[in-house]
Amino acid sequence: MKNSKLVWLLSLLLVVGLFLAACGGDDEAKETPANEPATETDGEKEDDGAEEATLDEEQVLNLIMGSEIPTLDSALVTDSVGFDLLNNVNEGLYRLNQENVAVPAIADGEPTISEDGLVYTFKLRDANWSDGSPVTANDFEFAWKRAMNPDTASEYGPYMMEGVIKNAAAIAAGEAEYTELGVKAIDEKTLEVTLEKPVPYFLSLMSFGTFLPQKEEFVTTQGENYSKNSEALLYNGPFVLQDWDGTGLSWKLVKNDQYWDKDTVKLTEINYDVVKEVATAVNLYTNGEKDRAGLSGEYAMQYANNPELVTEMDASVFYFKYNQERNGEPTPLANVNIREAVSKAINKQDLVDVVLANGSVPAHYLVPAGFTFDEDANDFREVNGDMSTFNVEEAQAAWQKGLDELGVTELTLEILGGDSDVSKKMDEYFKNQLETNLPGLTVTLKEVPFAVRLDLDTNQDYDIQVAGWGPDYQDPYTFMNLWLTDGGNNMMSYSNPKYDELVLSSNNELALDAAARWQALADAEKLLIAEDYAIGPIYQRGTMQLLKPYVKGVVSHQIGGDYSYKWAYIEGKN
């Protein structure tokens, strides 16, 4: 079995000869299958040095995006492409700085906080929209309430606000009107936010895309056309979007002269093209047409010693989502033994070494390594360690037990994946592994564009989906609350009252007991991964890119938008 697997892997390399950097993405998008905002770096996280540098006369950056833009409505965006662009064309109360710390942005300094920790009062700085009109407190109140309006059908609005902003949970449950959300414009420059309970990471949330402002008059005037193209949007961030028709494969960002901190912004233009093939991306890079390109497979090996190579491990974890109900009927994946078998039947080490070859590591967990730490600097990952590791013997035992319980001798399961080069090669690897290691299993592959995959996920129209998640804030809860019963990102009919109890207690009665809260989240992770096998972890993403040495000051983030170009500049290109 081992030899046949190796032969298959080698033949794959010979036939294909190329791979991309991550599931469904590239060096720019680092795509979020179904629901992941996610990152890369150029290593520039200290002061950008732009003031001391001799800047090139032409401050133009040329980049690749791995997927089309599904939407740039901050109430509707759920993917890393949208979050990445919004991070650069808009700005909320807070923004992640060059050290990845949330700092005041449109907020004029730190808020005033009530003694009980429930009421935050923000003063706004003088800032304008791209049409020259002022950014006001009502822009925040309108946008947040719009995201909670059931007619908007926002996924992230309820997800990010429930249990945080007062009345959000009741609104989501249909027990209160969206107008009752705990956010209020006191006057044009004063915003009052009332929380449901004290939330230690609340200010970190304020840098996230769901909490961006929207100008009510503009949104109302645009109506159904709002956000459908670059002219149907307003911008209050470092750049404005141009030349996007809503479906195109290219667009650009240009410096926003109305931005309150425009003097910090050095780039005048950022040009994007959607490129899904690594060979094309590398050719564009080596020809000097693009300034960054993702690497994997033989390209990663070819450029391993290149001085322009940049590597990084990020906090995005990819996994199989096992859909337990499809079209109103239980799927074979409603059987825990079938889920266990699939989870243990794939050699993840070979996947990251040969298929991805980009610095990613096998994931036997949900909460990533090196992401969050307790007060004694202990990694959360150390509590549970690795779970649900590759084990063909255990996989086959669980498989046979599951088949017996279902009363069948064979099964056909569909894997839903992306249409990029690496997604297709990875799916082929999964198919080979599963059909080889689980007798009687036939795997069919469904490879679709990212926007289509989002829709299929929302409608639970799949069996197994290759999905992933990048954190929204620096706390294990950002991963663990994905799988709460009927949660907005569950989309696979998983439900366990014990899991719900553990996760919810971590943000309620245990919120101020750090040690007990930590353990509750760890217990929930173990239940999810090693007992219920509700998802099947695959890998924690690493990235390898070629980056032109004249590109300076790009900042990467582990939460929210992947990159900030506010501090980027070109120096020494010519």
N, C-alpha and C positions, 0 to 999 in steps of 0.2 A: 504493500500500500504506500509506504514511504517513497519507494523508488518511482512508482507510477505518478505520484503527486509531483515529485521533483521534475520528472520528464514533462509533465503538463505545464509547469511553471516556466521551464526553459523554452518550451515550444511557444508559449504565449509571448515571451520576450522576443523570440525570433520573428514571429508572425507580425506582432504589433509594432514593436520597436519604439514605442513611446507611451508615456503616461503623463497625467496632470498631477497637480500638487495635492488635491484633497477632493473629498466626495462632492462631485458636482460643481466644483469651484476652480478658481485659479489664484494667481498671486494677488489679485485685487479683491475678488468677491468673497473668497473663502465661504462659499455658499452655506446656507442654513437649511438643509433639507426639511421642509415642512414648517419649521418654526424656530430657527436658530439665528439670533443676531450674533457674530463670531470674530481671528486677527493675525497679523504679520508685523514685522518691524524692520526698520532699516538700521536699527541700532542707535538712532539719534534721540536719546531721551534726556540728555542734559541740555543746558542752555543752547539755543539754536545757533548762537554766534553770528547771526545774520548782520548785526549792527557792526561787528568788527570785520566781517568778511568783505571782500571786494566782489560785489554781486555782478553777475553777468547782465548785460544790457537786456537780453531776452529772458524773461522769467516765465518760461512755458514748460509744463510737465506733461508728458505723454504716457498714458496708462492703459492697461487692459482691464476689462471687467469680464467676469466669467459667465454672467447671465444678464438677460434683459431686465429692465426695471418693471416689477409688477405694479407698484404704485408708489407715489410720494405724498400721499395723504397721511399725515402723522397719526391720524386716528385709525388707519387701516393697515399700515405697514407692519409686516411680520418677518421680513427677511433681511439678511445682512446687506444686500445691495441697497435696499431702501434706507436702512438705518445708517449705512456708511455715507450715502449722499446727503441725507438730512443732517447729519452731524456737521457737514461742511457748508451747507447752504442756509441752515437755520440755527437758532440758539435759544435755549431755555433759561430758566432762572440760574442754573448752574451749568458749567462745562468742565469736562475732564481736562486737567492741564498737562504739561509735559512730563510730570511725574505720576500721571494717572490718579491724581487727587481731584475730587469734585470741589470746584471753587466758584464763587459768585461770578455770574456772567451778566445776564440782564438784571439780575438782582444787584442792587447797589449796596454791597456788603452783606454781612451775616444777618439773618432774620432775628427778630425778637421772639422769644419762646416763653410761653406761659409756664408757671411753676409746675403745673401738672404734666407738662410735656405734650399737651394736646393741641395747642393753638400756635401756629407759626405766622408771624406777620412780616411780609417781605416789602421792602421799598424798592422801586424800580429805578434804574439809571435812565438817563436820556438816551434813547435809542430809536432808530427809525426802521420802517419796512423799506423794501427796495423801491416802492413808489413814493417815498419821501414822507409818508404819514407816520405818526409816532406809534411805538409799541406801548400798549397800555395794559393795565391790570385786567381789563375786560377781555383782552385777547387770550389770556390764560384761562380765565373763568369760562369763556365760551368754548375754547378748545377741549378742556377737560370734561366739561359737561356734554359736549358733542360726542366725545369718545364713550360716554356712558349712556347716551341716547340709544335705545334699542333699534331705532330706525337706521342708525349708522352702521350697525352690525360689526362693531369693533371687537376684535379678539383681545388685543392688548389692553384696551381701556379697562374692562372688568378685571383682567388678569393682574394688572399692575396696581389697581386701586382698591380692589376688594380687601378688606381687613386693614387697610391703610388710611384712606380718605373716608371721613365720616359719611355714612349712608350708602357707600358704594356697594356693599354686600346686599343691602336691602333693595337697591335699585336693580342690581343684577338678578335678584330673585323675583322681581316684579312686584315687590312690596312697597316701593316708593318711586316717586317720579325722578327722572334724571336731574331735574332742576333743583332737587334737594341735596345734591352733592355738596360736601363741606368745603366749598371754595367760593370766595366772594371778593369782588372788586370793591374796596371801601371807597376809593377814588381812583383817578387815572394812574396814580403812582403807588398805590398801596393795595397789596393782595393779601388776603387772610385765608389761611388753610387750616381747617380743623380735622384732626386725626381721629380715627376710631379708638386708638390706643397708642401708647408710646411706641415709636418705631425707631430703633437705634440707627438704622441705615437710611432714614428718610431723605436726608440731604443728598446722599448718593443717588437716590432715585431721580432727583431733580435734574440730573444731567442726561436722563434717558429720553429717547425720541418721543415716547408717548406723551410726555409732559411739555412738549413744545407748544408755543402759542399759535393761534390762527386768528386772523382778522375777520370778525363776524360779517362786516359789510361786504368784504370781498368774497368770502365763501358763499354768502347768500346770493350775491349778484351772479356769480358763476353757476350756481345751481348744480345740475348733474354734470356740467363740464369741469367742475372744480378738480384740479390735479390731473386732468387728462393729458396735459402737455405742459411744456415749460412756461408757456404764456398764461396758463391758468393756475399759476401759483404765485405767492409772494414769498420773499426771502428777507430774513433779518440777520443772517450769519455772514461769515467771511466772504462767501462767494454766492453768485446767482447761477442758476441753471439756464442754459440756452440750447437751442437746436434739438430739443427732444420732442418728437411728435406723438409720444405715448406708446409707440411700438418699435421704434427704430433701434438699430444696432450701434449707434454712435450718438454722442452728445458732448457738451463741454461745460465747464464751469469757468466763469470769469470773475475777477475781483469785484466785490460789492462796494461801490463808492459811498453807499449809505450806511455801511457797517460802523458801529460806534468805535471799534478798535481797528479801523482800516489801516492805520500807520504800521501796525504789526505785520500785516499781510504783505508778503513780498511777491508771491506768484501773481501773474496777471491772467493766466489761463491754464486750465487743465483739460486736456483732450482725452476722451474715452472712446474705445472701440470694444465691442463684445467679441471675444475670441475664445472658443471652447477647445481648440486643438493645441496641444503643447508644442508640436512641431512648428505651427504657425507663429505661436507666441515667441518661441526662441528665435525664429528667423527674423521676426520684427525687431527683437531686441538686438541681435547681432548686427542687423543692418542699420541700427541707430534710429529706427522709427519709433521704438518704445523704450521707456526708461526702466521698466521692471518686467520680469517674466518669471513665472513659477516653474519649478523643476520637480521631476520625480522619475522613477524608473531609470532607464539607461541615461537619460539626460542628467539626472542627479549624479550618477557615477561619472559621466563625462566631464562635468564641471566641478567635481568634488574639490579640486585644488585651485579653482579659479579665484583670484583675489577679489572679484566682484560678487562672490557667493555670500549670502546672508542666511543664517538659519535661526529658527526660534521654535520653542515649544509653547503652545498657547493653551487656553483653558476650555477649549471646545472638545466635547466628547461625542462620538458617533456610536450609534447602536441600531439594532433591529427593533422596530415597533411591531409588536404582535397584536394584530387586530382580532379581537374576540367576537365581534359581531359585524356582519356585512349584509347589507340589504335586509336588515331586520331578522336575520337568522344567525345562530351561532356558527362560528367557523371551527375547523379542527384545532385552531390555536386557543380555543377556550379550554382545551385540555392542558393542564399544567405539565404533564409529562412530555407532550409534544413540544411545548415551549422550552423545557429543559434540554431536550434532545438537540434542538436546533442551536441553542445557546452554546452547547459544549462540543458541537461537531465541526467547528471551523478553527483551523490553525491560524490564529491571529498574528503570530510572530512572522510566519511566511508572508502574510498579507502586507505587513508594514515593511518587511525587509525587501521583498521582491516586487510587489505590485505597486505600493505607494512609494517606498524608498525615498521618503522626504523628511525623515526625522521623527515621524509619528511613532508612538509606542502602543503596544497592546493595552486595551482597557478591560479590566476585570472589575469594573466599578462604574458608578455614575458621577459622583463628585470628583473632579480631576485632582491629580497630584499637583502640589505646588500652587494651589489656588487660594486656600483659606486656612488660617491658623488660629489657635486659641491664644489666651493671654500669655502662655508660656512658650509661644512660638512653635507649638506642636502642630504638624500638618494633620488636618482632618482625615486624610487618607490613611494615616497610621492606625486609626481605630479598628477598621474592618480589614485592612489590607486587601489582598486580591480575593475575588469570589468568582464562581462560575467559570473556571479555567477550562482550556481545551483538554478533553478527555474522551477519546473515541469509545472506550469500553463503557463508561458511564452514559455517554450519549446514546449508544445502541440499546442499553438496558432500558433507559427511559423511553426510547422510541418504541420498542416492542411493547412495553407496558401501555403506552398511549394508544397504539394501534389496537391492542386487545380491548381496551376500554371503549374505543370507538366502534369496535366490531368490524374492522377492515384490515386488509393486508397491504394496502398501498394508498398513497395520498398524492395529490397534485397541489402544490402551493405556488402562489405567484409572489415574486419579489418586485416591488415598485422602486425604481431608481431614476436617476437623472439621465439626461441625454448627452452629457459631456463625455469626452474620451475616457477619463479615468473612471467615471461612474460605470460605464459599460464594461470596462476591463475588470473592475472590482466585482460587478455583478456576475460576470462569467466565472470568476474565482469562487464566489459563494456557491454558485450552481454546481460547479465541479466538486467542491468539498462536501456539500450536503448530499448530493446524489451518490457520491462515493462512500461516504461514511454512514448514511442512513438508508439501508436497503428498502426498496419499495417506494422511495420518494422521487417524484418528478417535479422539477422546478421550472417554472416558466418565468420569463423576464419581461417586464413592462418598463420601457425607458422613455420618459416623456420630458418636455421642457419644464423648467422650474415652476412657472405659473400654473401649469396644468397639475403638477404634483401637489401644489398647495391646495388646489381645489379638490383633488382626490382625497387628500388627507382630511380636509374639513368635512367631506361627505362620508368618510370612513369607507371608501371604495377601494380597498386593497386587502391583501392577506398579511404580507410582511413588507415593511417599508424601511429603507435605509435612511435614517434620519439623524439629526444631531442637535445639540444645544450649546450655545455659548452663553455665559452668565449675564444677567441684567444688573447685578450688583454683587458685591464681594461677601457672599454668605452662602452656606450650603442650601439654605431655603430656596434659593433661586433655581436649583435643580430638583429639590425634593418635592416642591409643590406642583410640579408638572403632572403628577400622576394621582392627584386627589380625585375622588369620585366626582364625575361630571365636571371636572376642571376644563377650562377653556382650551387647554393644550393637550388634554388626555387623548381624545380622538381615537380611542382603541377599546373602549368599554371595559377598562380595568377598574376594579373596585374591591377594596379590602378595608372594612371598618377599622381594623387594628392599625393599618397604615395611616388612614386618615387621622386617627386619634394621636398617633405619635407625631406626625408632621404638624398638625394644628396646635398641639400642646406646646410645640417649640416656639410658636409665635403668640402664645396666649399666657397660660399660667406659668410656663417655664421661661418666659421672655427675659426675666431679670435674673435667672439662675443659670449662669453660663455653663457650668459643668453638666447639670442635668439636661439642659437644652441640647448641648453637644451630643450627649449619649442618646437622647431621643431621636435625633436626626440620623445618627449612626445605626440605631436599631431599625429605623424605617428603611434605610438604604439596604441593609442586610435582608430584610423581609422582601423588598422589591426584587433584588437581584438573585439571592441565593435560596429563597424559599418559594416565592410565587413565580419567579422567572418571568416577570411581567414584560421586561425588555431584555434584550441580549446585547450587552456592551461589546463594542468592536475595537475602537481605538481612540486614543487621545491625540489630537492633531498636532503635528509638527509641520513646519513649512521650510522650504528651501527656495530661495529666489536669487536671481541675478538682479543686482541694483547698480545703476550707473553711479560711479563715485562722485559725480558732480551734483547729485541729488542730496540735499542736506535738510535736516530739521523735520523730517516726516515723523510723526508720533503715532505709535500703534497702541490700541487699547484692548483690554480683555472684556470690557463690558460696553454695551451700546454700539455705536459705530466703530468699524474696524480701525479707521485712520483719521487723523486730523492733519490738514494741510495748512492750517492757520499760520504755523511757524516755519513752513517749508520754504526753501529757496534753491536757486541754481547758482553754483559758483564753480568756475573753472571748466566749463564745458568747451569753450572755444579758446 
